Amino acid sequence: MSGMPGRSGGARVGAGRPKKSDAARWLGGNAGRRGPKPAKDTHQEPLPPVEAPKLNEREQLVWDELAPLALAARTLIPATAGDLKTLCALEVEMADVLAERRKEGWSAEGLSLAKEYRGLVQRVEAKRRGFKLAPMGKDMTPPEQPKDEWSEFDNTVQ
């Protein structure tokens, strides 16, 4: 049966590399802990300024509300200004559809507006998540790194 696949008996006893002695392991140390730790660069370069695109009054109000928050989250750059403009237009359209929906009530027109409103809400929420403006249910700030009490010994002796 030793020639059949899966019935070869497994690894041989004593096969493989011999284990290091305790003295050799102590002398070798842990290679993963050698050398000085690289300094963490916490400096963030300032983002390029973003000019507000041409918007109507209501969209401009939404831009003025959301742009500082997106800049603080570092998600608004010149390349994403068009997306924020789209978000502003969607916010205004969503408010218009909601007002029309409330006016129409439970009529057939009102129910079709409810479906349209639901789709707009989903699109707005997705855009807000893209700019880190939507509540996520958890803290978005990175946690502080705990202070290493042994950091003074990490540098190598010259």
C-alpha positions in Angstrom: 0.0 0.0 0.0 2.9 2.3 0.2 2.8 3.0 -3.5 -0.8 4.3 -3.4 -1.5 8.1 -3.4 -2.5 9.3 0.1 -1.1 6.2 1.8 2.6 6.9 1.9 2.7 7.1 5.7 3.4 10.9 6.0 6.6 12.6 7.0 9.6 10.5 8.2 10.5 10.6 11.8 13.5 12.9 12.3 13.3 14.4 8.8 13.9 18.1 8.3 16.2 20.7 9.7 17.7 20.0 13.1 16.4 22.3 15.9 18.6 25.0 17.2 20.0 24.7 20.7 18.8 27.2 23.4 22.2 28.9 23.2 22.0 29.3 19.4 18.5 30.7 19.6 19.5 33.2 22.3 22.6 34.3 20.3 20.6 34.7 17.1 17.9 36.9 18.6 14.8 37.8 16.7 15.6 39.2 13.2 12.2 40.9 13.1 13.2 43.3 15.9 16.6 44.4 14.6 17.5 47.9 13.5 16.1 51.3 14.4 12.5 52.0 13.8 11.9 54.4 10.9 10.5 57.7 11.9 6.8 58.2 11.1 6.1 61.1 8.9 3.0 62.8 10.3 3.3 65.9 8.3 0.6 66.3 5.6 1.2 68.5 2.7 -1.5 71.1 2.2 -4.0 70.4 -0.5 -4.3 72.7 -3.6 -7.0 75.3 -3.3 -10.3 74.4 -4.9 -12.4 77.1 -6.7 -16.1 76.7 -6.4 -17.6 76.0 -9.9 -20.5 78.1 -11.2 -23.6 77.2 -9.3 -27.0 78.6 -8.7 -28.0 80.2 -5.4 -29.3 77.1 -3.7 -26.5 74.9 -4.9 -24.0 77.5 -3.7 -25.5 77.3 -0.2 -25.0 73.5 -0.2 -21.4 74.0 -1.5 -20.7 76.5 1.2 -21.9 74.0 3.8 -20.2 70.9 2.5 -16.9 72.2 1.0 -15.2 73.0 4.3 -16.1 69.6 5.7 -14.7 67.9 2.6 -11.6 69.9 2.8 -11.1 69.0 6.4 -11.6 65.3 5.5 -9.0 65.8 2.7 -11.4 64.5 0.0 -12.0 67.7 -1.9 -9.3 68.4 -4.5 -9.5 70.0 -7.9 -10.1 66.6 -9.5 -13.1 65.9 -7.2 -14.7 69.3 -7.4 -17.0 68.1 -10.2 -18.3 65.3 -8.0 -19.0 67.8 -5.2 -20.9 70.0 -7.7 -23.0 67.0 -8.6 -23.7 66.3 -5.0 -24.8 69.9 -4.5 -27.2 69.6 -7.5 -28.5 66.2 -6.1 -29.1 67.7 -2.7 -31.2 70.6 -4.2 -33.1 68.3 -6.5 -33.8 65.9 -3.6 -35.2 68.8 -1.5 -37.4 69.9 -4.5 -38.7 66.3 -5.0 -39.5 66.0 -1.3 -41.4 69.3 -1.3 -43.4 68.2 -4.4 -44.0 64.7 -2.8 -45.4 66.3 0.3 -47.7 68.5 -1.8 -49.0 65.6 -3.9 -49.7 63.3 -0.9 -50.8 59.7 -1.5 -52.0 60.2 -5.1 -50.5 58.3 -8.0 -48.2 61.2 -8.8 -47.1 61.4 -5.1 -46.3 57.7 -5.0 -44.2 58.0 -8.2 -42.4 60.9 -6.6 -41.7 58.8 -3.5 -39.8 56.3 -5.7 -37.9 59.1 -7.3 -37.1 60.6 -3.9 -35.8 57.2 -2.6 -33.4 56.9 -5.6 -32.1 60.4 -5.0 -31.5 59.7 -1.3 -29.5 56.6 -2.2 -27.4 58.6 -4.7 -26.8 61.5 -2.3 -25.8 59.1 0.5 -23.3 57.3 -1.8 -21.8 60.7 -2.9 -21.6 61.8 0.7 -19.8 58.6 1.7 -17.3 59.2 -1.2 -16.4 62.6 0.4 -16.5 61.1 4.0 -19.4 63.4 4.8 -21.9 60.8 5.8 -22.2 59.4 9.3 -20.7 55.9 9.3 -21.6 54.7 12.8 -17.9 54.8 13.8 -15.2 57.3 14.4 -13.4 58.1 11.2 -10.3 59.6 12.9 -7.3 57.3 13.2 -6.6 56.2 16.8 -3.6 57.7 18.5 -0.6 55.3 18.6 0.2 54.3 22.2 3.5 55.7 23.4 6.3 53.2 23.4 7.9 53.4 26.8 11.1 51.7 25.5 11.5 54.0 22.4 14.7 55.5 23.9 16.4 52.2 23.5 15.4 51.6 19.9 18.2 53.7 18.3 21.4 51.9 17.5 24.6 52.8 19.1 27.0 54.6 16.8 
